[in-house]
Amino acid sequence: MNASSVEIRGVVQEVLPNARFLCKTEDGRNVTCHVGGDMRMKVVRVLPGEGVVMELSSLDPSKGRIVGKTGISSQG
């Protein structure tokens, strides 16, 4: 994590083209994210409804990178 970034939890809402995801944060904001390098190298699959940990830039908080998955999901 960079000094100028913030980690926040959320849920994947939708899969977008070009390996991007629309995620909703815990505080209700929508963020467009891509999968971070470590997760891409390990070929971790991200599906709608899964809980994720995002790293948001302080310069543009509407864009971020998915750096991990959580055990929380929006589906029963």
C-alpha positions as CSV (number, residue, x, y, z in Angstrom):
1,M,0.0,0.0,0.0
2,N,1.3,3.4,-1.0
3,A,1.4,6.3,1.4
4,S,-1.1,8.2,-0.7
5,S,-3.6,5.4,-1.0
6,V,-6.5,4.2,1.3
7,E,-7.7,0.6,1.9
8,I,-11.4,0.1,2.1
9,R,-13.8,-2.8,1.9
10,G,-16.7,-3.3,-0.5
11,V,-18.7,-5.7,-2.7
12,V,-18.4,-6.3,-6.4
13,Q,-21.6,-5.2,-8.1
14,E,-20.9,-5.7,-11.8
15,V,-18.2,-7.1,-14.1
16,L,-17.2,-4.5,-16.8
17,P,-15.1,-4.9,-20.0
18,N,-11.3,-4.8,-20.0
19,A,-10.9,-6.6,-16.6
20,R,-12.6,-3.9,-14.6
21,F,-15.2,-4.1,-11.9
22,L,-17.9,-1.8,-10.5
23,C,-17.7,-2.1,-6.7
24,K,-19.7,-0.5,-3.9
25,T,-17.9,0.5,-0.8
26,E,-19.2,0.1,2.8
27,D,-20.1,3.8,2.8
28,G,-22.2,3.5,-0.4
29,R,-19.8,5.0,-3.0
30,N,-19.4,3.4,-6.4
31,V,-15.8,2.7,-7.5
32,T,-14.4,1.4,-10.7
33,C,-11.6,-1.1,-9.9
34,H,-9.1,-3.4,-11.7
35,V,-7.4,-6.4,-10.2
36,G,-4.0,-5.7,-8.6
37,G,-0.8,-7.3,-9.7
38,D,-0.5,-10.0,-7.0
39,M,-4.0,-11.2,-7.5
40,R,-3.5,-11.2,-11.3
41,M,-0.3,-13.3,-11.0
42,K,-2.1,-15.8,-8.8
43,V,-5.1,-15.9,-11.2
44,V,-7.7,-15.1,-8.5
45,R,-11.2,-15.1,-9.9
46,V,-13.5,-12.2,-8.8
47,L,-17.3,-12.6,-9.2
48,P,-20.2,-10.3,-8.6
49,G,-21.4,-10.4,-5.1
50,E,-18.0,-11.1,-3.5
51,G,-16.5,-9.0,-0.8
52,V,-13.2,-7.4,-1.7
53,V,-10.5,-5.1,-0.2
54,M,-9.8,-2.1,-2.5
55,E,-7.0,0.3,-2.5
56,L,-8.1,3.8,-3.5
57,S,-5.9,6.6,-4.7
58,S,-6.1,9.9,-2.8
59,L,-6.0,11.8,-6.1
60,D,-9.0,10.1,-7.7
61,P,-11.2,8.2,-5.1
62,S,-13.6,7.0,-7.9
63,K,-11.0,4.6,-9.2
64,G,-9.1,1.8,-7.4
65,R,-7.4,-1.5,-7.4
66,I,-8.7,-4.8,-5.9
67,V,-5.9,-6.1,-3.6
68,G,-7.7,-8.9,-1.8
69,K,-10.9,-10.8,-1.1
70,T,-12.9,-11.0,2.1
71,G,-15.2,-13.8,3.3
72,I,-18.2,-11.4,3.1
73,S,-20.6,-11.7,0.2
74,S,-23.9,-10.1,-0.6
75,Q,-25.4,-13.4,-1.6
76,G,-27.0,-15.7,1.1
